[in-house]
Amino acid sequence: MDDSVRRILQLKNKLGMFHTDLKDDEEEKDEIGKVGSKGRRAVALDIARESIILTKNEGGTLPLHNSNRKKSKVHVTGPTCDSLSYQSGGWTIEWQGATSDNFFQYGQTVLDAALGQSQWDVTSSCGVDILGDVCDGQENQENVSQQRLGADYIVVCIGEENYTEKPGDIRDLHLPQGQRDFVKQLKNESNAKIIVVYFGGRPRLLGDVVDNADSILMAFLPGPDAGQAVVEIITGDQNPSGRLPITYPKYQDGGGIPYWHTVSDQCTESNNPHEPMPHWIYTPYEVQWPFGYGLSYTSFQYTNLQVDAKTLSYSLPWSHDGKNSRNSIKVSIDVQNTGSRQSFETIMFFLFVENRHVTPEYKQLLGYKRRKIDPGQTITQEFEVTTNMLRHVGPHDDTHDILQMGQKFRVGVGATTDCRRMEANGSCTEMLTLEFHDKSQDIYDPSCEAACVLLETNGCLTIHKLSANDCYSMCRSSHSPTDTVSLGWGWNYVNCIETILLDKTRSNDSKCYNVDNMCRNVFASTATSSDHEEDTSIMDESKTRPEDTKYTKSSAETVLMAILAGFVGALIIIYPFYRNAKGKSSNKTKGRDHIAFSPISRNEMNMELEII
């Protein structure tokens, strides 16, 4: 909880929210009045245009080509084609979303936007409702069938009910069967091109909708003006440039598998049952569309991938060698727009780790850059890979990110690049290596680094007259009492000193003393001279420096309190045993002859039974 709140406060501080004077009532009213204004709506519309993702475009169905001789016949249908509410989702107007479009003061549905196209001859129908049932009060079925049969394009808008939080829980990721069957029916009954638009807050399994559609636009929940954004992309007035922020699942059993799953997470499929065992092979997860996927009306070519070094060096934070070591590698690639339209391209850089003590992710996004590229233009995009990008949860502690020296890795560029299968078409670097580069130390130990950074930052090393490098050397030459195999003080020690040094409720004057007494005094036997050995323990008041008087006084008080508390605790524990032992001794001295029987009346016995 503390970490989560700390990140929120750090973000607010970065945004300057703590340094901005509170607005008066009049200024607040002005800001509220801008909600829904032309300027704010223009920004929201641009975001909607850029967020919609084209995931299928078979045969170049889109953009829709208008003939100069006649209008294109477009039939708009589906449960979300004429609903501002369904294209906005939950937390809009009301908790579970608007129950009626009458609550909206502005917006355009897909049908509204389509009717505004002068080059389209638009017809419409409901088709099925959001649950997949045939719409009640449907227009003349014969009329609707004729409209669909005569259409050049059918825009079918599908999706799910509005929801948020617990009421939105579902057991089945599949889109309602009635909606899937409706798309199939349209495909079978018409020669029109089927353009599917999906509105929803999560990835529902589309099943055969993907096969039956010629083009698919994943709109998710762009808001009230989504209809205009969708139609502009269909007509080609806007070029789709959105990319999937998730791995879109294809099957129910793999619905939660992210793109950065571990390399050991694989599927099996049948091989050849007529050959000797085994009759199966390992295969990667089959998904509908991978993370970062998205099509465009233009095309891009990636070439000339370069790196300025093959080795990434790491030095300890306090080391002077850090200035001379190569702690980053620059990766660059040329991207050319080989199509005929200006467009944005999102250039993504992924990490593929070859070897690690902890099973690595299949791939991991390091960063991306969104660039606008003109037709025929070639741009060079650079990206810097730093040592911190290789940090990961280690094998001995799950609360700290560490580095592993000797780790080998590749960098791949592009959403669909797979450097493990080398299906990259020149978009993967050669093998790169992370090495430890510090002249004062021969071996890297992440727990020693973490401990010494904490102790130095909080001034504990100054008390012991040690440098961070001295601290690291002592740690490397020591053994953890809980781990006799590995060198160093161990992660248990790091966790212990973190608990004390990062505790905001403790006095800064006593933190270092608390570390030595509540965790372990790892510096108790430090030698300061070759002629004699001096006890550096801060518990020894005779060797306390003058400036540490306040520190020592606080320490003594803490020791006395600890002794007193221990004495009282011991009395509390011992007293029940003493009393019990005394009682047993008294009973033994009385003997069997001293057992006394007291007479009791029947009435008294009945009263006792009633109480029981």
Disulfide bonds with the S-S distance in Angstrom:
Cys126-Cys135 1.75
Cys419-Cys428 1.95
Cys448-Cys475 1.99
Cys452-Cys471 2.17
Cys460-Cys512 2.09
Cys496-Cys519 1.96
